[in-house]
Amino acid sequence: MSHINHPKHYQFDDDTYEVINVIEAWNLDFKLGNAIKYIARAGRKNDKKEDLEKAIWYLNRSVNDIK
């Protein structure tokens, strides 16, 4: 598998779920999709805390959009 099309930090042992497929299946917008992306890869590519803080940042932006 290509590391561009299927990066390891977005795949898991059983290969059932790839993050992009979940985001598309759930029809998530950019902010929620990025939150899921950072949650799923937390600690797999970069610092786990940094990934989770990025997810929170996107979730807060999404919450602030609700009127």
Order of alpha helices (4+ residues) and beta strands (2+ residues): alpha-alpha-alpha
